[in-house]
Amino acid sequence: MEDQLLEHIIEKCKQGNRQAQTELYWRYCKGMYSVSLRILNNTAEAEDAMQEAFIAAFGQLNTFRGEVSFGSWLKRIVVNRSIDQLRKRKIKYDDLSKLANSQPKNEETNNYDTLKPEMVKKAIAKLKDNYRVILTLFLIEGYDHDEIAQILKISNGSSRIIYYRAKEQLKNELIVIKKKMEASIYG
Amino acid sequence: MDSFEKQIIEMRNGLQTDEPDQGHFDRFEMKLERNKQKFLFKRIYIWPAIAAIIVFGLFLFIPTPENEQKQTTLGQVSEQYAQVEFYYTKAIQHETEKIKALNEQMGSDNAIQLLVSELEEYDQVYEQLCTDLNAAPNDQRVINALIAYYQTKLEISQKILENIQLKSNSNENTEI
């Protein structure tokens, strides 16, 4: 039922129907904005990238063949747009030179049961650009390292290494955030 | 996949709930509108403009053959005139070929050579008439002038031929 309605909306969008485009936007804008925001870490840039991705998607709807879900198809466009925008910051994704000192120091506890989405978002936002992007694409958006390598034009190996470091960094950040929160509640 | 990763993956839905700042839909609509205008501009104005530039460019860069091909001749006025034109051009061509052949046979008489070259100069009249016809394709005066031109040219070439033939006959006679 839901799929049929979506198909119908997509068909209308292909004909340039403004109402259908609006409907599609409202359905996906939050999810797509979140993807873009996680990558860009800047609300204005994220909104731009997300909206431009929608417009690009409307223009190339004929290439959507339904091999993947519409959401995944759209998300890939959003990811590419966001990465394009991020490139303007001249990030070197596979730059490993500054990683030597960032060894994990989270020997305290492996109990992450009390994690809340807001804490994770905050922690991700604290990561360096290349850490944040690769961790987001892998852990949150569910791309594998081959796909990430393709998207970022780096090697599969670099993607794995950076992801590993980013994950450890994220754990550290979460510990800091948790401590701060506990301090503000109990202190 | 460690327990930490599992924890995050389970929370994925909770991480997809960010909302763009207030007024985002208005901004989106503005972008849509701008894009539509850009699209229309591309479709309506740019392509015909490019086509026009290309066509103009073609005229600019190959003007001579284009003009020559485009020039109106008597045959292009109507089917009847095409037949007239065909008849005269063939007849004249036939006569001039005979003239040239006989002239060569007789060892190139200077007087006849002069007549032939004058006949060729007469072609300038033809070119002028065609230009006139091009300017006024249905002007009967120009059409009549063109027919008269063909008739005259044919008559002249026939006269020349007669003269040559007379000459060659007399030459043969004296030789015998």
Interface residues (C-beta under 8 A of the other chain):
Chain A: R18 Q21 T22 Y25 W26 C29 K30 G31 Y33 S34 V35 L37 R38 T43 A44 A46 E47 M50 Q51 E52 F54 I55 G59 N110 Y112 D113 L115 K116 P117 V120 K121 L139 I140 G142 K167 K171
Chain B: S3 F4 E5 Q7 I8 I9 M11 R12 G14 L15 Q16 T17 D18 E19 P20 D21 H24 F25 R27 F28 E29 K31 L32 N35
